[in-house]
Amino acid sequence: MTKILVVDDESDLEVLIKQKFRKKIREKEYEFVFASNGNHALEQLNKHTDINIVLSDINMPEMDGLTLLTKLAKKQSILKAVIISAYGDMENIRSAMNKGAFDFITKPVDFYDLEVTLEKTIKQVEEIRKTLQAIKENNILKMYVDETVLNFMNTPEFESSISNNETIEATVAFIDICNFTAISENKPPDAVVKLLNHYFEIMVNEITEHGGCIDKFIGDEIMAVFRGEFHLDRAIEASLAVKNKISKLPTVNEFAEFKPTVSIGLNSGEVVAGNIGSISLKRLDYTVIGDIVNTAQRLQEAAKPGQILISEHIFERLKEYFKCEKIGRMNFKNKSESILVFEVLE
């Protein structure tokens, strides 16, 4: 349900909105709260903290709509405001937009236009909500951060959330585009970045489709984390899908006939999840750390192009479901004993 605050000193608008949106109100898609001026609106916002959208007139007693906009801009929330006013001249429109209005509708109200505008605003609010959630959980951050997100990062809620750490069961995968560094040293930066992003997009799609999240991009490598039910199985399936998709891509002739391949290392078990970085700079990664992560990266470094490597204890957990082949024992940095390594084939 979307809760919407309507701010207008004319009671007729309240009656019209209740009539025109009665079906959505009855079906609990929309809930409307009403205020007669800007001061009353701020009181309602304090009372109803789950309001996401404000529809406001401009000319009102006590506090007008433009002043209300400046107050809303200071609130640490995902509120979006739409101005509904008979004063539809360009000066008022520009003034409202400059003070943070998301859209502007003129009176008399065209309720079809209002409904379309509400749907558009709701979509924007949901996108911002997902962006904030992605920042908390470090889901795929493929967006530019707008002012609303920056405001959120200055709230007590954000400050407290960054100190929350936990131990979780997860599978970590490191996926590297083999030999990409060599071509990046000899080609124009724009061409290199465009090609790398193209490969990443394919890899990211497969990872997310299998329920994984991108922990970080490291040069031409992706670190992915899989949590929840059957996280190991989904990580293996995603890795096989990435390997197959990348292997079917055509050779890039302008890059000295570069044929893309990937090398992958996986490990699964208990990891520490938390925000790592500098709180004072507000530069933090929600990431996982521990021996499981380190071993996954070492396995990737040992993998040849086209290989997916796992350790023996992972092999024992999935040998009935995936075809694997024993590679042999390998020594890894900071490991006192060698590890028996297997390759996942299909």
PAFI-412882 format. One line per 10 residues: number of its first residue (from 1); for each residue x, y, z of C-alpha. Coordinates in nm, 3 decimals. Each point is the difference from the previous one (the first is absolute). Layout:
<nodes>
NUM> X:Y:Z ~ ...
</nodes>
This chain:
<nodes>
1> 0.000:0.000:0.000 ~ 0.120:0.352:-0.085 ~ -0.083:0.271:0.254 ~ -0.047:0.345:-0.151 ~ -0.028:0.335:0.178 ~ -0.224:0.259:-0.170 ~ 0.061:0.359:0.113 ~ -0.264:0.256:-0.106 ~ -0.215:0.255:0.182 ~ -0.292:-0.073:-0.234
11> -0.212:-0.284:0.139 ~ -0.144:-0.066:-0.349 ~ 0.325:-0.168:-0.108 ~ -0.024:-0.251:0.286 ~ -0.353:-0.094:-0.107 ~ 0.100:-0.034:-0.366 ~ 0.303:-0.215:0.076 ~ -0.202:-0.235:0.220 ~ -0.258:-0.033:-0.280 ~ 0.244:-0.043:-0.289
21> 0.227:-0.249:0.179 ~ -0.267:-0.185:0.197 ~ 0.080:-0.331:-0.173 ~ 0.372:0.019:0.080 ~ -0.085:0.110:0.355 ~ -0.243:-0.291:0.038 ~ 0.255:-0.246:-0.139 ~ 0.264:0.147:0.235 ~ 0.234:0.108:-0.280 ~ -0.009:0.362:0.115
31> -0.059:0.158:0.340 ~ -0.047:0.376:0.016 ~ 0.076:0.230:0.292 ~ -0.111:0.365:-0.019 ~ 0.138:0.329:0.130 ~ -0.127:0.357:-0.039 ~ 0.337:0.181:-0.017 ~ 0.376:-0.049:0.026 ~ 0.012:0.000:0.380 ~ -0.278:-0.255:0.018
41> 0.183:-0.205:-0.262 ~ 0.316:-0.017:0.212 ~ -0.210:-0.114:0.295 ~ -0.155:-0.274:-0.212 ~ 0.343:-0.110:-0.123 ~ 0.121:-0.034:0.359 ~ -0.309:-0.202:0.081 ~ 0.005:-0.215:-0.315 ~ 0.366:-0.087:-0.052 ~ -0.079:-0.240:-0.286
51> -0.123:0.275:-0.239 ~ 0.206:-0.009:-0.321 ~ -0.180:0.250:-0.226 ~ -0.127:0.355:0.062 ~ -0.251:0.176:-0.226 ~ 0.003:0.367:0.092 ~ -0.166:0.326:-0.103 ~ 0.212:0.317:-0.012 ~ -0.226:0.275:0.135 ~ -0.102:-0.095:0.358
61> -0.024:0.181:0.336 ~ 0.266:-0.028:0.276 ~ 0.251:-0.182:-0.222 ~ -0.019:-0.009:-0.381 ~ 0.098:-0.288:-0.223 ~ 0.337:0.139:-0.111 ~ 0.109:0.046:0.361 ~ -0.119:-0.352:0.075 ~ 0.224:-0.127:-0.281 ~ 0.307:0.151:0.167
71> -0.099:-0.173:0.326 ~ -0.047:-0.334:-0.173 ~ 0.343:0.026:-0.163 ~ 0.158:0.004:0.347 ~ -0.178:-0.314:0.116 ~ 0.208:-0.320:-0.010 ~ -0.248:-0.206:-0.199 ~ -0.098:-0.119:-0.346 ~ -0.289:0.247:-0.026 ~ -0.091:0.124:-0.346
81> -0.221:0.308:-0.041 ~ -0.236:0.088:-0.286 ~ -0.139:0.354:-0.016 ~ -0.369:0.042:-0.092 ~ -0.079:0.367:-0.055 ~ -0.207:0.243:-0.203 ~ 0.316:0.211:-0.031 ~ 0.141:-0.182:-0.300 ~ 0.224:0.274:-0.133 ~ 0.361:-0.080:-0.079
91> 0.133:0.201:0.295 ~ -0.194:-0.212:0.251 ~ 0.087:-0.322:-0.179 ~ 0.373:0.079:-0.003 ~ -0.010:0.117:0.362 ~ -0.168:-0.326:0.106 ~ 0.244:-0.215:-0.197 ~ 0.298:0.187:0.140 ~ -0.128:-0.064:0.352 ~ -0.021:-0.374:-0.063
101> -0.344:-0.070:-0.150 ~ -0.010:-0.322:-0.200 ~ -0.281:0.118:-0.231 ~ -0.259:0.276:-0.048 ~ -0.372:-0.029:-0.080 ~ -0.230:0.295:-0.068 ~ -0.356:0.054:0.119 ~ -0.270:-0.083:-0.087 ~ 0.140:-0.348:0.055 ~ -0.005:-0.249:-0.286
111> -0.038:-0.316:0.208 ~ 0.129:-0.225:-0.277 ~ 0.318:0.209:-0.008 ~ 0.014:-0.009:0.380 ~ -0.024:-0.380:0.005 ~ 0.278:-0.036:-0.260 ~ 0.214:0.244:0.200 ~ -0.062:-0.192:0.320 ~ 0.101:-0.327:-0.164 ~ 0.317:0.161:-0.133
121> 0.079:0.146:0.343 ~ -0.064:-0.331:0.176 ~ 0.239:-0.169:-0.243 ~ 0.266:0.262:0.078 ~ -0.048:-0.050:0.375 ~ 0.035:-0.377:-0.041 ~ 0.318:0.044:-0.201 ~ 0.146:0.221:0.273 ~ -0.107:-0.252:0.265 ~ 0.179:-0.276:-0.191
131> 0.306:0.222:-0.034 ~ 0.011:0.053:0.376 ~ -0.040:-0.373:0.059 ~ 0.276:-0.071:-0.248 ~ 0.232:0.235:0.188 ~ -0.072:-0.182:0.326 ~ 0.054:-0.346:-0.144 ~ 0.249:0.096:-0.272 ~ -0.218:-0.150:-0.269 ~ 0.090:0.093:-0.355
141> 0.078:0.372:0.007 ~ -0.057:0.095:-0.362 ~ -0.151:0.336:0.058 ~ 0.094:0.357:0.081 ~ -0.076:0.108:0.353 ~ -0.246:0.289:0.014 ~ -0.053:0.255:0.278 ~ -0.255:-0.217:0.178 ~ 0.257:-0.275:0.051 ~ 0.262:0.248:0.118
151> -0.248:0.137:0.254 ~ -0.068:-0.352:0.125 ~ 0.372:-0.059:0.054 ~ 0.000:0.285:0.252 ~ -0.278:-0.148:0.215 ~ 0.038:-0.181:0.334 ~ -0.160:-0.304:-0.165 ~ 0.288:-0.022:-0.246 ~ 0.262:0.060:0.269 ~ -0.139:-0.286:0.212
161> -0.043:-0.239:-0.292 ~ 0.366:0.021:-0.104 ~ 0.109:-0.151:0.332 ~ -0.212:-0.314:-0.040 ~ 0.217:-0.304:-0.069 ~ -0.087:-0.368:-0.010 ~ 0.128:-0.350:-0.070 ~ -0.180:-0.168:-0.289 ~ 0.013:-0.311:-0.216 ~ 0.076:0.093:-0.359
171> 0.176:-0.100:-0.320 ~ 0.258:0.236:-0.146 ~ 0.102:-0.002:-0.366 ~ 0.285:0.188:-0.165 ~ -0.040:0.026:-0.378 ~ 0.285:0.143:-0.205 ~ 0.009:0.090:-0.370 ~ 0.320:-0.169:-0.109 ~ 0.278:0.205:-0.162 ~ -0.208:0.316:-0.014
181> 0.267:0.209:0.173 ~ 0.241:-0.051:-0.290 ~ -0.233:0.150:-0.259 ~ -0.100:0.287:0.228 ~ 0.357:0.126:-0.002 ~ 0.011:0.053:-0.376 ~ -0.345:0.122:-0.102 ~ -0.195:0.327:0.043 ~ -0.161:0.029:0.347 ~ -0.352:0.051:-0.137
191> 0.017:-0.317:-0.206 ~ 0.144:-0.202:0.288 ~ -0.265:0.116:0.250 ~ -0.284:-0.055:-0.246 ~ 0.111:-0.357:-0.071 ~ 0.059:-0.079:0.369 ~ -0.343:0.133:0.097 ~ -0.156:-0.210:-0.275 ~ 0.156:-0.314:0.147 ~ -0.093:0.102:0.354
201> -0.363:0.055:-0.102 ~ -0.025:-0.357:-0.127 ~ 0.162:-0.137:0.315 ~ -0.212:0.211:0.233 ~ -0.323:-0.112:-0.168 ~ 0.083:-0.366:0.056 ~ 0.109:0.057:0.360 ~ -0.314:0.193:0.095 ~ -0.230:-0.242:-0.181 ~ 0.136:-0.272:0.229
211> -0.059:0.208:0.312 ~ 0.354:0.127:0.051 ~ 0.110:0.357:0.067 ~ 0.304:0.187:-0.121 ~ 0.223:0.071:0.296 ~ 0.248:0.203:-0.203 ~ 0.173:0.050:-0.333 ~ 0.377:-0.039:0.030 ~ 0.162:0.111:-0.323 ~ -0.111:-0.260:-0.255
221> -0.127:-0.234:0.272 ~ -0.332:-0.041:0.181 ~ -0.047:-0.113:0.358 ~ -0.349:-0.146:0.043 ~ -0.172:-0.122:0.315 ~ -0.288:-0.248:0.021 ~ -0.209:-0.022:0.315 ~ -0.313:-0.182:0.106 ~ -0.141:-0.339:-0.093 ~ 0.216:-0.216:-0.232
231> 0.257:0.279:-0.031 ~ 0.278:-0.239:-0.103 ~ -0.208:-0.164:-0.274 ~ -0.109:0.337:-0.136 ~ 0.358:0.129:0.001 ~ 0.121:-0.302:-0.199 ~ -0.288:0.034:-0.248 ~ 0.072:0.371:-0.041 ~ 0.371:-0.067:-0.056 ~ -0.073:-0.261:-0.265
241> -0.244:0.238:-0.169 ~ 0.257:0.284:0.001 ~ 0.269:-0.229:-0.138 ~ -0.226:-0.122:-0.282 ~ -0.136:0.342:-0.091 ~ 0.346:0.160:-0.011 ~ 0.148:-0.289:-0.199 ~ -0.264:0.046:-0.272 ~ 0.083:0.367:-0.052 ~ 0.173:0.084:-0.328
251> 0.367:0.083:-0.032 ~ 0.068:0.374:0.011 ~ 0.226:0.070:-0.296 ~ 0.083:0.359:0.083 ~ 0.149:-0.130:0.326 ~ 0.260:-0.221:-0.167 ~ -0.257:-0.276:-0.049 ~ -0.084:-0.016:0.372 ~ -0.217:-0.301:0.088 ~ -0.163:0.050:0.341
261> 0.020:-0.279:0.258 ~ -0.041:-0.006:0.377 ~ 0.174:-0.174:0.288 ~ -0.206:-0.057:0.313 ~ 0.068:-0.099:0.361 ~ -0.273:-0.087:0.251 ~ -0.013:-0.074:0.369 ~ -0.283:-0.037:0.246 ~ -0.043:0.021:0.374 ~ -0.016:0.242:0.291
271> 0.106:0.358:-0.072 ~ -0.015:0.332:0.185 ~ -0.226:0.256:-0.167 ~ 0.035:0.368:0.086 ~ 0.077:0.351:-0.114 ~ 0.371:0.040:-0.069 ~ 0.163:0.335:-0.069 ~ 0.010:0.350:0.145 ~ -0.304:0.127:0.191 ~ 0.132:0.357:0.006
281> 0.026:0.005:-0.380 ~ -0.328:-0.192:-0.036 ~ 0.181:-0.235:-0.235 ~ -0.098:-0.349:0.105 ~ -0.056:-0.332:-0.172 ~ -0.251:-0.244:0.140 ~ 0.212:-0.307:-0.063 ~ 0.097:-0.342:0.130 ~ 0.341:-0.092:0.136 ~ 0.173:-0.306:0.140
291> 0.190:-0.312:-0.101 ~ -0.285:-0.117:-0.226 ~ 0.035:0.319:-0.206 ~ 0.379:-0.017:-0.014 ~ -0.002:-0.361:-0.116 ~ -0.257:0.075:-0.272 ~ 0.229:0.271:-0.136 ~ 0.304:-0.230:0.012 ~ -0.194:-0.265:-0.192 ~ -0.089:0.255:-0.267
301> 0.364:0.104:-0.031 ~ 0.095:-0.366:-0.052 ~ -0.274:-0.064:-0.256 ~ 0.090:-0.011:-0.368 ~ -0.220:0.163:-0.266 ~ -0.334:-0.179:-0.007 ~ 0.046:-0.172:0.338 ~ -0.224:0.010:0.307 ~ 0.200:-0.118:0.301 ~ -0.127:-0.115:0.340
311> 0.158:-0.164:0.304 ~ -0.055:-0.356:0.117 ~ -0.252:0.085:0.270 ~ -0.215:0.178:-0.260 ~ 0.034:-0.294:-0.237 ~ -0.136:-0.235:0.267 ~ -0.312:0.216:0.036 ~ -0.089:0.010:-0.370 ~ 0.158:-0.305:-0.164 ~ -0.340:-0.168:-0.040
321> -0.141:0.295:-0.192 ~ 0.285:0.135:-0.213 ~ 0.264:-0.168:-0.211 ~ 0.345:0.077:0.139 ~ 0.356:-0.106:-0.071 ~ 0.289:-0.024:0.247 ~ 0.286:0.237:-0.079 ~ 0.236:-0.084:0.286 ~ 0.145:0.159:0.310 ~ 0.101:0.367:-0.006
331> 0.184:0.222:0.243 ~ -0.148:0.342:0.071 ~ 0.131:0.311:0.171 ~ -0.056:0.005:0.379 ~ -0.109:-0.364:-0.004 ~ 0.216:-0.238:0.203 ~ -0.131:-0.305:-0.185 ~ -0.070:-0.062:-0.366 ~ -0.360:-0.019:-0.125 ~ -0.143:-0.270:-0.224
341> -0.157:0.188:-0.292 ~ -0.278:-0.105:-0.239 ~ -0.132:0.153:-0.321 ~ -0.376:0.033:-0.054 ~ -0.077:-0.111:-0.357 ~ -0.378:-0.001:-0.031
</nodes>
